[in-house]
Amino acid sequence: SDPFRHVPELRGRLIDPERSKARVTADVLAHWDARVIELGGAPDWRLPDAEREAPDLVWNHRWEHDKGPERLLEIVQAYVAVGLPGKFHIVGQQFRTIPPAISEAIALLTAHQLLGEKGYIENLTQYHALLAQSQFVLSTADHEFQGLAVMEAMALGCLPVVPDALVYPEYVPAESRYTTAAEAVQRLAHPAGYAPRDCVAPMAFQAQAESWHNLFIRLV
């Protein structure tokens, strides 16, 4: 599935070189919106649609213990048992020691021909394309201050499937949060009907700038 099928003129042109090192910031999201409008794309170009052949999902976090590798393995086991068809991408920065649960999850997905991309994706355009073509973004984190990886994926149209804890209830609707692996897989099997971009839009640069400006006016 081509993430740029509706606006082919954006392919390879959306991010300029000066921003190529950024992973996600509010001004980058605003920049993307400006580029879409400039090149004639629709404002909702990132939203998931029915043209995807299978509901791919991406787990895009550091491969460390605070990102919940054991919970990831539980969800992968349940995902395989249920027989969901989408590719399961496990991407993110790796370090010298990889948690065994992540290796087990990758091996299980590989054995069932469900593993998509894995490891760290250096090229930002390729990483964004992966997010844009995936229907879900999964978090299994035990520790999270803001959830930037999830927010970035939501801005690109991915429905979140996240723990019902940490910072997630602040911007992820209840129908996309889970407390058990079985509930997480249920969220994947029955996608929510809202637009994930709308949930993170208030964090965009323009919205934040207006909010801070109004606060400043009130204070002075």
C-alpha positions, 0 to 999 in steps of 0.5 A: 500500500502506497502511503502517498497514493492520494498525493503522489507529488508529496513522495520524497518531498515532504521533509526538507534536509534541514529537518532530516534529523528531527524525530518529532516536534510540534513545528515539524507537524505544522511544517507537514501540514503546510507542505500538504496544503502547498502541494495540493493535498487534502488536510486529512491525507494521513488518516487510515483508510479501507485501501490497506490490504491488511492492518499493519501495526508498528511498535516503535520504541527503544529496545529497553526494559522500561518499554515493556518487552515482556508485555510486548511478547505477551501481545505478540503471542496473543496476536499470533494465536488469534490469527490477525493478518497484518504485519507486525513491525518492531522498530526502534533504537537498539543497544548492546544488550537486547531484552530476551523478550524482544528477541522471542517476539521477533522469532515468533513473528518470523516463524509465522511470517508476520514480522515486518520491519525490525530494528532502527530505521535511519532514514527519516522519510522511510520511517515516516512512510512506515508509520503512514502505511500502518493502521496501528501504533502499539505501546507497551511502556512501563515508563513514559513522560509524553509518548512522543513516538506514539504521538508522531504515529497518531499524527500520521494516521495510526490508531493507538493501542496503549496501556491504560496508564501513564500519560496516555489517558491525557490524549488517547481515547478509552477505546484505544487503551488496554489493561491486558494483552487480550484486550490489546489484541481486541483493540487491534481486531476491532479498530476504533472509529475516530481520527487519531490526528485530531487527538494530537492536533492540540499539541501542534505548534500553532495551537500551542503558540496561541495557548501560550500567547493567551496565557502571557496576555492574561499574566501581564 
